Amino acid sequence: MGEYAMHYRASSVLLLLLLTPLFCAAEKPRQAGDMRQLALRYEHGRGVEQDYQKAFRLYCLAADRGDSEAYYALGWMHFNGRWVAQDPAVAAGWFEKAAAAGDPMAARMLTRLSGVAPRRDHRCSSLPLEAQPDRQQIEHWVRAWAPAYGLDADLVLAVIRAESNFNPQARSSKDARGLMQLIPATARRFGVSDVWDPSQNMHGGMAYLQWLVRHFEGDVPLVLAAYNAGENAVKSYRGVPPYRETRNYVKRITRNYRKAVHPVIGNPVLSAISY
C-alpha cells in the first residue's frame, strides 16, 4: 500500500501525459480534469518546478468541480504531509469522499484508517453543496471561485441575477437552465454533466463568461450580449445585436455593473493560486 498505491496511480496517468501536449506555463486549464493534471505536474515536478502549494490549490479547484481523483489526491497530500501538516483525520475525510464517488483505492485507504474519524479540510476552498442553496451561499461560492476564472465576482453575480434571480431551478422557454441559464449545448461545451447541480452550473457559466471575456478582449457590453444571444450573433453584427431582449439585457446589467472593460488575465488559475 503506501507509496506503492500512489506510484501506481501516478503511473496510470503518466502515459496520458506523455501522449498528449503538456500545458505550457501560460496555458489555463479549464476543466476539472485539466486542473487535476496540472496539479499532478506540480506535485511531482513534471515539466515544471515542483511546488506542493500550487498542486494543493489546483487540486482544491478540481475538487470544487466534483473531481473524485482530486479528492483522493488531497487525501494523499494530507496523509503524507505534503505542504500541509500530516493529518490522518483530514486525509480520511477526503478518502471518504472519493470512496463515495466509487474510487476503490480510496476505499482501501479508508480501511487502513478505520480507527480515524474523518474531518473536513478547512484549508481547501471546497464548499458544502446544497440542493437548494440560498442567495448568501451562492454569493459565497461565486466569490470563492470567480478569481480562478479571472472574473470579477460582481460581474458574475450581476449575470446570475439577470439570468435566474438566484433560482437554481429556473428554466426558460428556450430551455436555458439553472442559475446561469445554460442551454444544453453550452453545458456540454464547458464540461457540465448535471446542469441542475448549482455548483456545476456556476462553474460552466463562469467558464463561458471567462471565454467570452478573452474572446471579446474584455469589452463588457459585447461579453454580455454574447452571453445572451451567442458569440456568433455579436460577431455577425459587429457589436450588440439589434434584438430587443439582448439590448435590454445588456442595459439591465450595466446599469448596476458600471465597468465597461473587464481585465483579461492571461492565466487566471495560476494567478488565483499564487498567493
Secondary structure, DSSP 8 states (H G I E B T S, - for coil): -HHHHHHHHHHHHHHHHHHS----TT----SHHHHHHHHHHHHHTSSS---HHHHHHHHHHHHHTT-HHHHHHHHHHHHHTSSS---HHHHHHHHHHHHHTT-HHHHHHHHHTTTS-----SSS------SS--HHHHHHHHHHHGGGGT--HHHHHHHHHHHHTT-TT-B-TT--BTTTTB-HHHHHHTT-S-TTSHHHHHHHHHHHHHHHHHHTTTBHHHHHHHHHH-HHHHHHHTSS-S-HHHHHHHHHHHTT---SB----SSHHHHHH--
